[in-house]
Amino acid sequence: MGDKIRLPFPGVLWAALLLPAAAGFTPSLDSDFTFTLPAGQKECFYQPMPLKASLEIEYQVLDGAGLDIDFHLASPEGRTLVFEQRKSDGVHTIETEVGDYMFCFDNTFSTISEKVIFFELILDNMGEQAEEQEDWKKYITGTDMLDMKLEDILESINSIKSRLSKSGHIQTLLRAFEARDRNIQESNFDRVNFWSMVNLVVMVVVSAIQVYMLKSLFEDKRKSRT
């Protein structure tokens, strides 16, 4: 196994590959990533989580023969939470404990085809919202602010933030679906062109054979005598 490298940012997604390399993300409550997994290899990512937060993982296989992959999600204690085989997509939501959650994409069952995989992480209840509300209260000197309570303002802001996050999530999924559909269409287009050329060659060969056979039927094979 490769070395595990932890990124120096709190609450950030970090990766430890079973290859001699590692990758990571900038801190975000909503992160997505698309990568290529070679045939016969496996890649694992680690996400630090606090207590009683929500971790949602959604993945799709965008390209590759069969459009399937093995998926494994494990708790910080190493307990298997989700294990799926030969799946093209999946969505899983869990309530977390303190520690690093591991999720892996396994393409070891394939000896030829590499896979292009998209996945997205959505982290909720990370403890940052309460801190932001406390920061707001520091700047409020009275009990009212333009006849609106602070809680009403925060509720409106959180509602807008939640809707914007859902909109971005839907747009990201639509782009992933579009990429997968485009790859399928291009693969079908190449396959149709190949078999069309094969049929064309067969038709030309059969036509030539038929012309030769018909011509041979009408040839006068009697030898002329002088």
C-alpha positions as CSV (number, residue, x, y, z in Angstrom):
1,M,0.0,0.0,0.0
2,G,1.1,3.6,-0.6
3,D,1.9,6.1,2.2
4,K,-1.1,7.8,3.8
5,I,-0.7,11.6,3.6
6,R,-3.0,13.9,5.7
7,L,-3.6,17.4,4.4
8,P,-3.0,20.3,6.9
9,F,-6.6,21.6,6.7
10,P,-9.3,20.9,9.2
11,G,-12.4,19.0,7.9
12,V,-10.8,18.4,4.5
13,L,-11.1,15.4,2.4
14,W,-7.8,13.6,1.9
15,A,-6.8,10.6,-0.1
16,A,-4.4,7.7,0.4
17,L,-4.0,5.7,-2.8
18,L,-3.0,2.1,-3.1
19,L,-0.7,3.6,-5.7
20,P,2.5,5.6,-4.9
21,A,0.6,8.9,-4.9
22,A,-2.0,10.8,-3.0
23,A,-4.7,13.5,-3.7
24,G,-6.8,15.8,-1.7
25,F,-9.4,18.6,-1.7
26,T,-9.7,22.1,-0.3
27,P,-12.0,22.5,2.7
28,S,-15.6,22.5,1.7
29,L,-19.0,21.2,2.9
30,D,-19.7,20.1,-0.7
31,S,-16.9,18.5,-2.7
32,D,-16.9,16.6,-5.9
33,F,-14.2,14.9,-7.8
34,T,-13.7,13.0,-11.1
35,F,-10.8,10.7,-11.6
36,T,-9.6,7.8,-13.8
37,L,-9.1,4.4,-12.1
38,P,-6.8,2.1,-14.1
39,A,-7.6,-1.6,-14.6
40,G,-6.6,-3.9,-11.8
41,Q,-6.2,-1.1,-9.2
42,K,-8.0,0.3,-6.2
43,E,-8.1,3.8,-4.8
44,C,-9.2,4.9,-1.3
45,F,-10.1,8.3,0.2
46,Y,-10.4,9.4,3.8
47,Q,-12.7,12.1,5.2
48,P,-12.3,13.3,8.9
49,M,-15.7,13.8,10.5
50,P,-17.0,15.1,13.9
51,L,-19.5,13.5,16.2
52,K,-23.2,13.3,15.0
53,A,-22.6,14.9,11.7
54,S,-24.0,13.7,8.4
55,L,-21.9,12.3,5.6
56,E,-23.5,11.7,2.2
57,I,-21.5,10.0,-0.6
58,E,-22.8,9.7,-4.2
59,Y,-20.8,8.1,-7.0
60,Q,-21.3,7.3,-10.6
61,V,-19.2,5.4,-13.2
62,L,-19.0,7.8,-16.2
63,D,-17.0,5.7,-18.6
64,G,-15.4,2.3,-19.0
65,A,-16.5,-1.2,-20.1
66,G,-19.6,-2.3,-18.1
67,L,-19.9,1.0,-16.3
68,D,-19.4,-0.8,-13.0
69,I,-17.2,-0.6,-9.9
70,D,-16.9,-2.1,-6.4
71,F,-17.5,0.4,-3.6
72,H,-16.5,0.1,0.1
73,L,-17.3,2.4,3.0
74,A,-15.7,1.8,6.4
75,S,-16.0,3.5,9.8
76,P,-13.0,4.9,11.7
77,E,-12.8,1.6,13.6
78,G,-12.5,-0.3,10.4
79,R,-16.1,-1.6,10.4
80,T,-17.7,-2.1,7.0
81,L,-20.7,0.1,6.6
82,V,-21.3,-0.3,2.9
83,F,-20.0,-2.9,0.4
84,E,-21.3,-3.0,-3.2
85,Q,-20.0,-5.0,-6.1
86,R,-20.3,-4.2,-9.8
87,K,-22.5,-1.1,-9.3
88,S,-22.7,1.8,-11.8
89,D,-23.9,4.3,-9.2
90,G,-24.9,4.7,-5.6
91,V,-26.0,7.1,-2.8
92,H,-25.3,6.5,0.9
93,T,-25.9,8.8,3.9
94,I,-24.6,8.0,7.4
95,E,-24.5,9.7,10.8
96,T,-20.9,9.9,11.8
97,E,-18.7,9.3,14.7
98,V,-15.4,11.1,15.5
99,G,-12.7,9.9,13.2
100,D,-11.6,9.3,9.6
101,Y,-14.1,7.5,7.3
102,M,-12.6,5.5,4.5
103,F,-14.3,4.9,1.1
104,C,-12.7,2.9,-1.7
105,F,-13.3,2.3,-5.4
106,D,-12.1,-1.1,-6.5
107,N,-11.4,-2.0,-10.2
108,T,-9.2,-5.0,-9.5
109,F,-11.8,-7.3,-11.1
110,S,-11.1,-5.7,-14.5
111,T,-7.9,-6.6,-16.3
112,I,-8.3,-4.4,-19.4
113,S,-10.8,-1.5,-18.9
114,E,-10.1,1.6,-16.9
115,K,-13.0,3.5,-15.3
116,V,-13.8,7.2,-15.1
117,I,-15.5,7.7,-11.7
118,F,-17.3,10.8,-10.3
119,F,-18.2,11.2,-6.7
120,E,-19.6,13.9,-4.5
121,L,-19.4,14.4,-0.7
122,I,-22.1,16.5,1.2
123,L,-21.2,17.2,4.8
124,D,-23.9,18.5,7.2
125,N,-24.0,19.4,10.8
126,M,-20.3,20.0,10.9
127,G,-20.5,22.4,13.9
128,E,-19.6,25.5,11.8
129,Q,-23.2,26.8,11.6
130,A,-23.4,27.3,15.4
131,E,-20.1,29.2,15.4
132,E,-21.3,31.5,12.6
133,Q,-24.5,32.3,14.6
134,E,-22.4,33.2,17.7
135,D,-20.3,35.5,15.5
136,W,-23.5,37.3,14.4
137,K,-24.7,37.9,17.9
138,K,-21.5,39.7,18.8
139,Y,-22.5,42.5,16.4
140,I,-26.0,42.9,17.8
141,T,-26.4,45.5,20.6
142,G,-30.2,45.6,20.8
143,T,-32.9,43.1,21.0
144,D,-34.4,44.0,17.7
145,M,-32.9,44.9,14.3
146,L,-35.3,46.7,12.0
147,D,-38.2,45.0,13.7
148,M,-36.8,41.6,12.8
149,K,-35.4,39.1,15.3
150,L,-31.9,37.8,14.8
151,E,-33.3,34.3,14.6
152,D,-35.5,35.2,11.7
153,I,-32.6,36.7,9.8
154,L,-30.5,33.6,10.4
155,E,-33.4,31.3,9.5
156,S,-33.8,33.1,6.1
157,I,-30.0,33.1,5.4
158,N,-29.8,29.4,6.3
159,S,-32.8,28.6,4.1
160,I,-31.2,30.5,1.1
161,K,-27.9,28.8,1.8
162,S,-29.6,25.4,1.8
163,R,-31.5,26.0,-1.4
164,L,-28.4,27.3,-3.2
165,S,-26.5,24.2,-2.0
166,K,-29.2,21.9,-3.3
167,S,-29.2,23.7,-6.6
168,G,-25.5,23.3,-7.0
169,H,-25.8,19.7,-6.0
170,I,-28.5,19.1,-8.7
171,Q,-26.4,20.9,-11.3
172,T,-23.4,18.8,-10.5
173,L,-25.4,15.6,-10.8
174,L,-26.8,16.7,-14.1
175,R,-23.3,17.3,-15.4
176,A,-22.3,13.9,-14.3
177,F,-25.3,12.3,-16.0
178,E,-24.6,14.2,-19.1
179,A,-21.0,13.1,-19.2
180,R,-21.9,9.5,-18.8
181,D,-24.6,9.7,-21.4
182,R,-22.2,11.3,-23.8
183,N,-19.6,8.6,-23.3
184,I,-22.3,5.9,-23.9
185,Q,-23.4,7.7,-27.1
186,E,-19.8,8.0,-28.4
187,S,-19.2,4.3,-27.6
188,N,-22.4,3.3,-29.5
189,F,-21.4,5.6,-32.4
190,D,-18.0,3.9,-32.7
191,R,-19.6,0.5,-32.5
192,V,-22.2,1.3,-35.2
193,N,-19.5,2.6,-37.5
194,F,-17.3,-0.5,-37.0
195,W,-20.1,-3.0,-37.7
196,S,-21.3,-0.9,-40.6
197,M,-17.8,-1.1,-42.2
198,V,-17.8,-4.9,-41.6
199,N,-21.2,-5.2,-43.2
200,L,-20.0,-3.1,-46.2
201,V,-16.9,-5.3,-46.7
202,V,-19.0,-8.5,-46.5
203,M,-21.5,-7.1,-49.0
204,V,-18.7,-6.2,-51.5
205,V,-17.1,-9.6,-51.1
206,V,-20.4,-11.4,-51.5
207,S,-21.3,-9.3,-54.6
208,A,-18.0,-10.0,-56.2
209,I,-18.4,-13.8,-55.6
210,Q,-21.9,-13.7,-57.0
211,V,-20.7,-11.9,-60.2
212,Y,-17.9,-14.3,-60.6
213,M,-20.2,-17.3,-60.2
214,L,-22.8,-15.9,-62.6
215,K,-20.1,-15.2,-65.2
216,S,-18.7,-18.7,-64.9
217,L,-22.2,-20.2,-65.6
218,F,-22.4,-18.5,-69.0
219,E,-18.8,-19.2,-70.1
220,D,-18.4,-21.6,-73.1
221,K,-16.0,-24.2,-71.8
222,R,-15.9,-26.1,-75.1
223,K,-12.6,-26.0,-76.8
224,S,-12.7,-24.8,-80.4
225,R,-11.2,-27.2,-83.0
226,T,-9.4,-26.1,-86.1
